[in-house]
Amino acid sequence: MVGSHPDFTVALARSDDDIRAAQRLRYRVFVEELGGGGPMVDHDQRLEMDCFDPSSRHLLLRDRTRPEADQVVGVYRLMTRADAEAGPGFYTASEYDLSPLLGSGRPLLELGRSCLHPAYRGGAGMYHLWRALSDVIDDEGIDLLFGVASFHGTDIDAIAGPLSLLHHLHLAPPDLRPRSSAHVPMDILPLDAIDKPAALRATPALIKAYLRLGGMIGDGAFVDHAFNTTDICLIVDTSRLNARLKAIYSSGIRV
């Protein structure tokens, strides 16, 4: 349960305990709630982890009104080009050819493993994470944000409407368009055959939030059977952010 007045703080993980707290929340969401898995998932300790964690930075949202051991209620995993080069590379490269982004020469930040505790969805939690993320973007001069975002399930026919709408209305320009390495076409339906209200309702809230920030998508979807998801690649050019949304995104007290 969320108290009437959550006391949010956001900070990068500073210890192994911080990272394990992020992995515990990820386990709750990606494994228990969504049915995902992976070779490094620790079911005994209830930790969702992978080989990209050690070379990433982990942004943690805490609600200090909760018991200390259970305060982490939101996470983002962040990776710059330097982080990727020091480790196994970008996670997104396991699903998409990132040549257009890597060849751009522009400062990149991969966003991944984003999730919120179920009790904190639809409230101010993600806003606090994004405010902190805006500090990282400003401090490091990031030009392009990217990462994979997911539809639950692997039945392409069940999400043909939203996939097709994304393809027709939000496809990235060729010079910024990663292509799925196990290509699943997204132009399943012609634009005039899509039930647009239903397609929007079926699109996850996080994807719609990125689109409101000027987000674009890559070429094709990727079916991730291990995580029981259908993934798309999202790209946000920070120079093209809608002025009104950019003001919202970076306003308020810095955290």
C-alpha positions as CSV (number, residue, x, y, z in Angstrom):
1,M,0.0,0.0,0.0
2,V,1.1,3.6,-0.7
3,G,0.8,6.0,2.1
4,S,-1.0,9.3,1.5
5,H,2.2,11.2,1.4
6,P,5.1,9.2,-0.1
7,D,8.6,10.6,0.7
8,F,10.4,10.0,-2.6
9,T,14.2,10.3,-3.1
10,V,16.1,9.3,-6.3
11,A,19.8,8.4,-6.4
12,L,22.3,6.2,-8.2
13,A,23.1,2.9,-6.5
14,R,26.3,3.3,-4.4
15,S,26.7,-0.2,-3.1
16,D,26.1,-3.9,-3.8
17,D,23.1,-3.8,-1.4
18,D,21.6,-1.0,-3.5
19,I,22.0,-3.0,-6.7
20,R,20.4,-6.1,-5.0
21,A,17.5,-3.9,-4.0
22,A,17.0,-3.0,-7.6
23,Q,17.3,-6.6,-8.7
24,R,14.7,-7.7,-6.1
25,L,12.2,-5.2,-7.5
26,R,13.0,-6.3,-11.0
27,Y,12.3,-9.9,-9.9
28,R,9.0,-9.0,-8.5
29,V,7.9,-7.2,-11.7
30,F,9.7,-9.1,-14.6
31,V,9.7,-12.6,-13.2
32,E,6.8,-12.9,-10.7
33,E,4.4,-10.5,-12.4
34,L,5.3,-10.9,-16.1
35,G,6.6,-14.4,-16.2
36,G,10.1,-13.6,-17.4
37,G,13.3,-15.4,-16.8
38,G,16.9,-15.7,-17.9
39,P,20.1,-17.7,-17.3
40,M,21.3,-15.5,-14.4
41,V,18.0,-15.1,-12.5
42,D,18.4,-16.2,-8.9
43,H,15.0,-17.6,-7.8
44,D,16.3,-18.6,-4.4
45,Q,17.3,-15.0,-3.6
46,R,14.5,-13.5,-5.8
47,L,17.0,-11.4,-7.9
48,E,16.5,-10.6,-11.6
49,M,20.0,-10.0,-12.9
50,D,22.1,-10.4,-16.0
51,C,25.6,-9.8,-17.4
52,F,25.0,-6.1,-18.1
53,D,24.4,-5.1,-14.5
54,P,28.0,-4.8,-13.4
55,S,28.8,-2.3,-16.1
56,S,25.6,-0.2,-15.7
57,R,24.5,2.5,-13.4
58,H,21.3,1.9,-11.5
59,L,18.9,4.7,-10.7
60,L,16.8,4.0,-7.6
61,L,13.5,5.5,-6.5
62,R,12.9,5.1,-2.8
63,D,9.8,5.9,-0.7
64,R,11.3,6.6,2.7
65,T,7.9,6.0,4.4
66,R,8.3,2.3,3.8
67,P,10.4,-0.1,6.0
68,E,14.1,0.4,5.2
69,A,14.5,-3.0,3.6
70,D,11.6,-2.4,1.2
71,Q,12.1,1.2,0.2
72,V,13.1,0.8,-3.4
73,V,9.9,1.2,-5.5
74,G,11.3,2.1,-8.9
75,V,14.4,1.5,-11.0
76,Y,16.1,2.5,-14.2
77,R,19.3,0.9,-15.6
78,L,21.6,3.4,-17.4
79,M,24.5,2.7,-19.8
80,T,26.6,5.2,-21.7
81,R,28.8,4.3,-24.7
82,A,31.8,4.2,-22.3
83,D,30.0,1.9,-19.9
84,A,29.1,-0.4,-22.8
85,E,32.6,-0.5,-24.1
86,A,33.9,-1.4,-20.7
87,G,31.5,-4.3,-20.4
88,P,29.6,-6.7,-22.7
89,G,28.1,-3.9,-24.8
90,F,24.6,-2.4,-24.9
91,Y,21.7,-4.7,-23.9
92,T,19.7,-3.4,-26.9
93,A,22.4,-4.7,-29.2
94,S,21.3,-8.3,-28.3
95,E,18.0,-7.5,-30.1
96,Y,18.7,-4.7,-32.6
97,D,21.4,-3.6,-35.0
98,L,22.5,-0.3,-33.4
99,S,24.8,0.7,-36.3
100,P,22.8,3.9,-37.1
101,L,23.1,5.1,-33.5
102,L,26.7,4.0,-32.9
103,G,27.7,5.6,-36.3
104,S,26.0,8.9,-35.4
105,G,29.0,9.9,-33.2
106,R,26.5,11.5,-30.8
107,P,26.5,10.9,-27.0
108,L,24.2,8.0,-26.2
109,L,22.4,6.8,-23.1
110,E,20.7,3.4,-23.0
111,L,17.7,3.2,-20.7
112,G,16.7,-0.3,-19.6
113,R,15.0,-2.5,-17.0
114,S,12.6,0.3,-16.1
115,C,9.9,-0.7,-13.6
116,L,7.8,0.5,-10.7
117,H,6.4,-1.4,-7.8
118,P,2.7,-2.1,-8.7
119,A,1.4,0.2,-5.9
120,Y,3.2,3.2,-7.4
121,R,2.1,3.1,-11.0
122,G,0.0,5.9,-12.3
123,G,1.3,8.3,-9.7
124,A,4.3,10.6,-9.2
125,G,7.0,7.9,-9.0
126,M,8.0,7.8,-12.7
127,Y,8.0,11.6,-12.8
128,H,10.6,11.6,-10.0
129,L,12.7,9.1,-11.9
130,W,12.5,11.2,-15.0
131,R,13.5,14.4,-13.2
132,A,16.6,12.7,-11.9
133,L,17.3,11.2,-15.4
134,S,17.1,14.7,-16.8
135,D,20.1,15.6,-14.5
136,V,22.1,12.8,-16.0
137,I,21.2,13.9,-19.6
138,D,22.2,17.5,-18.8
139,D,25.4,16.6,-16.9
140,E,26.7,14.2,-19.5
141,G,25.5,16.1,-22.6
142,I,23.4,13.2,-23.9
143,D,21.9,13.6,-27.4
144,L,20.1,10.3,-27.9
145,L,18.2,8.1,-25.5
146,F,17.4,4.6,-26.6
147,G,16.3,1.2,-25.3
148,V,13.8,-1.6,-25.7
149,A,10.3,-1.3,-24.3
150,S,7.9,-4.2,-24.1
151,F,4.4,-5.5,-24.8
152,H,3.5,-8.3,-22.5
153,G,3.2,-11.6,-24.3
154,T,4.6,-13.1,-27.6
155,D,1.4,-13.3,-29.7
156,I,2.0,-10.8,-32.5
157,D,-1.6,-11.2,-33.8
158,A,-2.9,-10.0,-30.4
159,I,-1.0,-6.7,-30.7
160,A,-1.2,-6.2,-34.4
161,G,-3.1,-2.9,-34.0
162,P,-0.7,-1.1,-31.7
163,L,2.4,-2.4,-33.5
164,S,1.0,-1.2,-36.8
165,L,0.1,2.2,-35.4
166,L,3.6,2.6,-34.0
167,H,5.1,1.7,-37.4
168,H,2.9,4.0,-39.4
169,L,3.1,7.1,-37.1
170,H,6.3,6.9,-35.2
171,L,9.0,5.2,-37.3
172,A,12.5,6.8,-36.8
173,P,14.2,8.4,-39.8
174,P,16.7,6.0,-41.6
175,D,19.8,7.6,-40.0
176,L,18.5,6.8,-36.5
177,R,16.6,3.6,-37.2
178,P,17.9,0.4,-35.6
179,R,16.6,-2.8,-37.1
180,S,15.5,-5.9,-35.2
181,S,18.0,-8.7,-35.5
182,A,15.2,-11.3,-35.5
183,H,13.0,-9.2,-37.6
184,V,9.2,-9.2,-37.0
185,P,7.5,-6.7,-39.3
186,M,5.3,-4.2,-37.5
187,D,3.4,-2.9,-40.6
188,I,0.8,-5.7,-40.2
189,L,-2.3,-3.7,-40.8
190,P,-2.7,-0.6,-43.1
191,L,-3.2,2.6,-41.3
192,D,-6.9,2.9,-42.3
193,A,-7.7,-0.6,-41.0
194,I,-6.5,0.1,-37.4
195,D,-8.9,0.7,-34.6
196,K,-6.9,3.6,-33.3
197,P,-8.6,4.1,-29.9
198,A,-8.2,0.3,-29.2
199,A,-4.6,0.3,-30.3
200,L,-3.8,3.2,-28.0
201,R,-5.5,1.5,-25.1
202,A,-3.4,-1.6,-25.8
203,T,-0.1,0.3,-25.9
204,P,1.8,0.2,-22.5
205,A,1.8,3.4,-20.6
206,L,5.6,3.7,-20.7
207,I,5.7,3.5,-24.5
208,K,3.1,6.2,-24.7
209,A,5.1,8.4,-22.3
210,Y,8.1,8.1,-24.5
211,L,6.1,9.0,-27.6
212,R,4.8,12.1,-25.8
213,L,8.5,13.1,-25.4
214,G,9.0,12.8,-29.2
215,G,10.0,9.1,-29.1
216,M,10.5,7.2,-32.3
217,I,10.7,3.5,-33.0
218,G,13.1,1.2,-34.8
219,D,12.4,-1.2,-37.7
220,G,10.6,-4.3,-36.6
221,A,9.8,-5.9,-33.3
222,F,11.7,-8.6,-31.4
223,V,10.0,-11.5,-29.7
224,D,11.7,-12.2,-26.4
225,H,10.5,-15.6,-25.3
226,A,12.7,-15.7,-22.2
227,F,10.9,-12.6,-20.8
228,N,7.5,-13.4,-22.4
229,T,7.5,-10.0,-24.1
230,T,7.4,-8.5,-27.6
231,D,10.0,-5.7,-27.7
232,I,10.3,-2.5,-29.7
233,C,13.3,-0.2,-29.9
234,L,12.6,3.4,-28.8
235,I,14.8,6.4,-29.6
236,V,14.4,9.9,-28.2
237,D,16.5,12.7,-29.7
238,T,16.8,15.1,-26.8
239,S,17.1,18.1,-29.2
240,R,13.6,17.4,-30.6
241,L,11.8,17.1,-27.3
242,N,8.5,19.0,-27.4
243,A,9.2,22.3,-25.5
244,R,6.2,21.9,-23.2
245,L,7.1,18.4,-22.3
246,K,10.7,19.1,-21.9
247,A,9.8,21.8,-19.3
248,I,7.7,19.3,-17.4
249,Y,10.5,16.7,-17.7
250,S,13.1,18.8,-16.2
251,S,11.1,21.1,-13.9
252,G,10.9,21.3,-10.1
253,I,13.4,20.5,-7.4
254,R,16.5,18.6,-8.6
255,V,16.7,15.2,-6.9
